[in-house]
Amino acid sequence: MIGFYDYTVLATYAATALGVTGMFQAVEGRHLTAVFCLLAAGLLDCFDGRIARTKKDRSRRQQSFGIQIDSLNDVLCFGSLPSVAGYCAWSRWSDAPAPVFTLAGLIRLAYFNVTEEERQQTEGGGRKYYLGLPITASALAFPLFYLLGLLLPGGPYILAAGMLLLAALYVTPLHIPKPGLAAICLLSAVGALELAGLILAALGRL
């Protein structure tokens, strides 16, 4: 079979499966389950790069494949899944924000790939900051907007405004430091709080 199937890409493959499953769940009307899938995909994304770097004997082709498959997964999980989930939850309020959100994320990823390839040829080593908000921020930001939309009046407006805000931040040239392990753990804790809130919302206790 073509492709690579060692442990360095398994987390990315699992995230892709979650992204597709999340879209199926959204279409079937299980919107909270779709958001759960988004959170889980975001958690996997936090550690897939660290997992890949533990394999020291990766060939150049394996490294490039990992970068490409990660970006393609990001488009699906963090660019498409939120749009589908938002549209299925509050369709008429997501008609405009959803395509703009996905397009902005796609542009941001393509630009990142180009500049990262150039940077590695000249600098090498790890990146210290991101230019523009990474599209993976959808994994935490979208569930927050969705949860606020459930709890506050004007839920569709909140979600639509949140998606447009994220779209703008994806293509705005902000210098955002790359999170270290401590920041990743903190973000994971935020995700856990959002998960708890969504579970309580699903149980009708919020």
Phi, psi and chi 1 to 4 in degrees:
 res  aa     phi    psi   chi1   chi2   chi3   chi4
   1 MET       -  145.9  -65.5 -170.8  -64.0      -
   2 ILE   -77.8  161.1   62.5  173.0      -      -
   3 GLY    98.2 -178.1      -      -      -      -
   4 PHE  -126.8  141.9  -61.6   95.2      -      -
   5 TYR  -132.7   22.2  -58.2   91.0      -      -
   6 ASP   -77.7  175.6   57.4   71.3      -      -
   7 TYR   -64.1  -17.0   74.9   89.9      -      -
   8 THR   -69.5  -20.2   62.1      -      -      -
   9 VAL  -113.8    0.8  -68.4      -      -      -
  10 LEU   -64.4  -36.6  -67.8 -178.1      -      -
  11 ALA   -64.2  -38.8      -      -      -      -
  12 THR   -67.2  -41.9  -56.9      -      -      -
  13 TYR   -62.4  -40.7  -70.1  170.5      -      -
  14 ALA   -64.5  -39.2      -      -      -      -
  15 ALA   -63.8  -39.2      -      -      -      -
  16 THR   -61.7  -43.2  -62.5      -      -      -
  17 ALA   -60.6  -39.3      -      -      -      -
  18 LEU   -66.5  -39.0  -77.5  166.9      -      -
  19 GLY   -62.5  -45.8      -      -      -      -
  20 VAL   -65.2  -43.4  174.8      -      -      -
  21 THR   -60.5  -41.3  -60.1      -      -      -
  22 GLY   -60.9  -39.5      -      -      -      -
  23 MET   -67.6  -39.3  -74.1 -170.0  -84.6      -
  24 PHE   -60.3  -44.0  -70.3  163.7      -      -
  25 GLN   -64.1  -39.8  -65.6  -61.5  -51.8      -
  26 ALA   -63.2  -44.2      -      -      -      -
  27 VAL   -62.9  -33.8  170.8      -      -      -
  28 GLU   -81.2    1.0  -67.4  -64.3  -35.3      -
  29 GLY    90.3    3.8      -      -      -      -
  30 ARG   -94.8   74.1  -66.2 -174.5  -77.7  -89.6
  31 HIS   -67.6  -39.8  -51.6  129.9      -      -
  32 LEU   -63.4  -39.4  -77.8  171.8      -      -
  33 THR   -62.6  -37.5  -54.4      -      -      -
  34 ALA   -61.9  -41.3      -      -      -      -
  35 VAL   -68.8  -35.8  179.4      -      -      -
  36 PHE   -59.7  -42.6  -67.7  155.5      -      -
  37 CYS   -61.9  -39.2  -71.4      -      -      -
  38 LEU   -62.6  -45.0  176.1   59.9      -      -
  39 LEU   -61.4  -43.7  -79.1  168.2      -      -
  40 ALA   -64.9  -40.2      -      -      -      -
  41 ALA   -63.5  -37.6      -      -      -      -
  42 GLY   -64.8  -38.5      -      -      -      -
  43 LEU   -63.6  -43.2 -179.7   62.7      -      -
  44 LEU   -62.4  -38.7  -72.3  172.8      -      -
  45 ASP   -65.1  -29.5 -177.0   78.9      -      -
  46 CYS   -60.6  -29.2  -75.4      -      -      -
  47 PHE  -117.9   -4.0  -62.1  100.6      -      -
  48 ASP   -65.0  -37.4   61.0   -4.3      -      -
  49 GLY   -66.5  -41.1      -      -      -      -
  50 ARG   -65.6  -37.9  -66.2  179.1 -179.9  -84.2
  51 ILE   -63.3  -44.3  -66.8  171.2      -      -
  52 ALA   -62.4  -37.9      -      -      -      -
  53 ARG   -72.0  -11.0  -73.3 -169.1  -68.8  -87.4
  54 THR   -73.6  -18.4   62.5      -      -      -
  55 LYS   -92.5  104.8 -173.1  175.0  175.4   58.8
  56 LYS   -81.3  -17.2  -56.9  -58.8 -177.7 -177.9
  57 ASP  -102.4   24.8   59.5  -16.2      -      -
  58 ARG   -66.8  137.9  -74.6 -169.8  -58.9  163.0
  59 SER   -75.3  167.4   66.3      -      -      -
  60 ARG   -60.0  -38.5  178.9   65.4  179.0  172.2
  61 ARG   -66.1  -40.7  178.3  173.4  -70.6 -175.9
  62 GLN   -63.3  -41.5  -73.5  175.8  -48.3      -
  63 GLN   -63.4  -45.3  -66.4  179.7   30.6      -
  64 SER   -64.6  -39.8  -63.3      -      -      -
  65 PHE   -61.1  -43.3 -179.9   84.1      -      -
  66 GLY   -60.4  -41.0      -      -      -      -
  67 ILE   -64.8  -45.2  -67.6  170.7      -      -
  68 GLN   -67.3  -43.8  -66.3  -58.8  -38.2      -
  69 ILE   -67.7  -31.6 -155.6   72.6      -      -
  70 ASP   -67.0  -42.8 -176.0   63.7      -      -
  71 SER   -66.3  -41.7  -72.2      -      -      -
  72 LEU   -63.9  -39.0  -67.2  169.9      -      -
  73 ASN   -64.3  -38.8  172.2   71.9      -      -
  74 ASP   -61.7  -40.8  -72.5  -10.9      -      -
  75 VAL   -60.2  -43.8  171.8      -      -      -
  76 LEU   -69.7  -52.0 -170.8  150.7      -      -
  77 CYS   -75.3  -42.5  -70.5      -      -      -
  78 PHE  -109.3   -7.4  -48.3  116.6      -      -
  79 GLY  -108.0  -40.4      -      -      -      -
  80 SER   -93.9  -45.8  -61.4      -      -      -
  81 LEU   -56.8  -47.1  172.8   53.2      -      -
  82 PRO   -60.6  -38.0  -24.8   35.8      -      -
  83 SER   -64.5  -44.7  -70.3      -      -      -
  84 VAL   -65.0  -44.4  173.7      -      -      -
  85 ALA   -63.4  -43.1      -      -      -      -
  86 GLY   -65.0  -42.0      -      -      -      -
  87 TYR   -65.0  -42.9  177.9   82.0      -      -
  88 CYS   -69.5  -30.0  -69.0      -      -      -
  89 ALA   -77.5  -47.4      -      -      -      -
  90 TRP  -138.5   75.7  -70.6  -61.2      -      -
  91 SER   -56.4  -53.5   58.5      -      -      -
  92 ARG   -68.2  -19.5   63.8 -167.0  179.1  115.8
  93 TRP   -90.7   -7.0  -60.1  105.9      -      -
  94 SER  -111.3    3.2  -60.8      -      -      -
  95 ASP   -56.9  -45.0  -73.9   -7.4      -      -
  96 ALA   -87.8  -48.4      -      -      -      -
  97 PRO   -60.5  -38.0  -25.0   35.0      -      -
  98 ALA   -62.2  -50.9      -      -      -      -
  99 PRO   -63.1  -38.5  -22.6   34.0      -      -
 100 VAL   -63.7  -42.9  171.5      -      -      -
 101 PHE   -59.5  -49.4  172.4   86.3      -      -
 102 THR   -66.2  -41.3  -59.0      -      -      -
 103 LEU   -64.0  -42.9  177.8   59.7      -      -
 104 ALA   -62.7  -41.2      -      -      -      -
 105 GLY   -64.5  -39.5      -      -      -      -
 106 LEU   -63.9  -44.7 -178.0   67.9      -      -
 107 ILE   -62.6  -43.3  -68.2  170.5      -      -
 108 ARG   -61.5  -42.0 -169.7 -106.3  179.2  -89.6
 109 LEU   -68.7  -42.5  -85.0  171.9      -      -
 110 ALA   -62.8  -42.0      -      -      -      -
 111 TYR   -65.6  -41.0 -174.1   77.3      -      -
 112 PHE   -60.6  -44.0  170.7   82.7      -      -
 113 ASN   -61.0  -41.9  -72.3  -10.1      -      -
 114 VAL   -65.1  -49.6  170.9      -      -      -
 115 THR   -69.9  -33.0   56.2      -      -      -
 116 GLU   -68.5  -38.5  178.7   63.9   10.8      -
 117 GLU   -63.0  -42.2 -177.0  178.1   -5.3      -
 118 GLU   -65.7  -41.1  -67.1  174.8  -11.8      -
 119 ARG   -64.2  -41.9 -172.4 -165.9   67.4   81.2
 120 GLN   -67.1  -29.3  -70.1 -169.9    5.2      -
 121 GLN   -72.9  -27.8  -69.7  174.9   -7.0      -
 122 THR  -103.5  -36.7   56.8      -      -      -
 123 GLU  -107.1  -50.1  -60.0  176.5   16.0      -
 124 GLY    76.3  177.5      -      -      -      -
 125 GLY    75.8 -173.8      -      -      -      -
 126 GLY   -85.7  153.4      -      -      -      -
 127 ARG   -77.5  139.0  175.6 -179.1  -72.1  -90.1
 128 LYS   -97.0  -21.4  -64.2 -178.4  179.4  178.6
 129 TYR  -150.1  161.1   67.6   88.6      -      -
 130 TYR  -105.5  147.6  -66.0  112.0      -      -
 131 LEU  -101.9  108.8 -172.5   63.6      -      -
 132 GLY    90.3  154.1      -      -      -      -
 133 LEU   -67.1  126.1 -177.1   69.8      -      -
 134 PRO   -59.9  142.5  -21.9   32.6      -      -
 135 ILE   -63.2  -23.3 -169.5  175.5      -      -
 136 THR   -65.4  -12.5   50.8      -      -      -
 137 ALA   -61.1  -20.3      -      -      -      -
 138 SER   -56.2  -31.0  -59.9      -      -      -
 139 ALA   -62.6  -28.4      -      -      -      -
 140 LEU  -105.1  -38.2  -72.6 -179.4      -      -
 141 ALA   -71.6  -43.9      -      -      -      -
 142 PHE   -63.2  -46.9 -177.4   85.9      -      -
 143 PRO   -58.8  -34.0  -27.6   37.0      -      -
 144 LEU   -64.8  -48.3  175.6   61.3      -      -
 145 PHE   -63.3  -37.8  -66.0  133.7      -      -
 146 TYR   -65.4  -44.1 -177.7   84.9      -      -
 147 LEU   -64.7  -42.7 -174.0   57.0      -      -
 148 LEU   -62.2  -35.8  -69.2  175.2      -      -
 149 GLY   -65.2  -29.9      -      -      -      -
 150 LEU   -76.6  -31.6  -67.7  177.2      -      -
 151 LEU   -93.5  -26.1  -60.0  177.2      -      -
 152 LEU  -112.5  155.1  -59.2  176.1      -      -
 153 PRO   -61.7  149.4  -20.6   32.5      -      -
 154 GLY    74.2   36.2      -      -      -      -
 155 GLY   -50.8  -47.2      -      -      -      -
 156 PRO   -59.5  -38.0  -25.3   34.9      -      -
 157 TYR   -64.9  -40.7  -63.0  102.7      -      -
 158 ILE   -62.1  -47.0  -66.7  173.0      -      -
 159 LEU   -65.6  -43.0 -173.0   64.6      -      -
 160 ALA   -63.5  -44.6      -      -      -      -
 161 ALA   -64.5  -39.4      -      -      -      -
 162 GLY   -63.4  -41.0      -      -      -      -
 163 MET   -66.9  -38.7  -67.3  178.8   73.0      -
 164 LEU   -68.7  -36.3  -70.9  174.9      -      -
 165 LEU   -62.9  -46.3  173.9   62.7      -      -
 166 LEU   -61.1  -42.6  -73.4  172.8      -      -
 167 ALA   -57.6  -42.9      -      -      -      -
 168 ALA   -65.6  -41.1      -      -      -      -
 169 LEU   -68.6  -28.2  -68.1  175.5      -      -
 170 TYR   -64.6  -35.2  -70.0  153.2      -      -
 171 VAL  -107.2    6.9  -65.9      -      -      -
 172 THR   -90.1  129.3  -59.7      -      -      -
 173 PRO   -75.2   63.1   27.8  -34.7      -      -
 174 LEU   -86.0  143.0  -56.9  171.5      -      -
 175 HIS   -92.1  110.6  -75.2   69.5      -      -
 176 ILE  -116.8  119.1  -60.6  175.6      -      -
 177 PRO   -58.9  141.3  -21.8   32.5      -      -
 178 LYS   -72.1  128.1 -174.3  175.8 -179.1  178.5
 179 PRO   -69.8  139.9   25.2  -33.7      -      -
 180 GLY   -87.7 -170.2      -      -      -      -
 181 LEU   -63.5  -39.9 -177.5   58.5      -      -
 182 ALA   -63.5  -42.7      -      -      -      -
 183 ALA   -66.3  -37.1      -      -      -      -
 184 ILE   -63.9  -41.4  -71.1  174.6      -      -
 185 CYS   -63.3  -39.2  -69.3      -      -      -
 186 LEU   -64.9  -44.4  177.7   60.0      -      -
 187 LEU   -63.8  -36.0  -67.2  173.3      -      -
 188 SER   -64.1  -36.7  -62.1      -      -      -
 189 ALA   -66.8  -38.6      -      -      -      -
 190 VAL   -61.9  -42.5  172.3      -      -      -
 191 GLY   -61.5  -37.6      -      -      -      -
 192 ALA   -65.0  -38.7      -      -      -      -
 193 LEU   -65.0  -41.4  -70.3  174.6      -      -
 194 GLU   -63.4  -40.6  -69.6 -178.5  -11.4      -
 195 LEU   -61.1  -43.3  176.9   61.0      -      -
 196 ALA   -61.8  -41.8      -      -      -      -
 197 GLY   -63.6  -40.2      -      -      -      -
 198 LEU   -67.9  -36.9  -70.4  166.3      -      -
 199 ILE   -64.8  -42.9  -68.4  173.1      -      -
 200 LEU   -63.8  -38.4  -69.5  174.3      -      -
 201 ALA   -63.7  -40.3      -      -      -      -
 202 ALA   -64.6  -31.3      -      -      -      -
 203 LEU   -85.1   -2.9  -64.2  174.4      -      -
 204 GLY    75.2   26.4      -      -      -      -
 205 ARG  -104.2    3.8  -63.7  179.3 -179.3  176.8
 206 LEU  -112.9      -  -77.3 -178.8      -      -
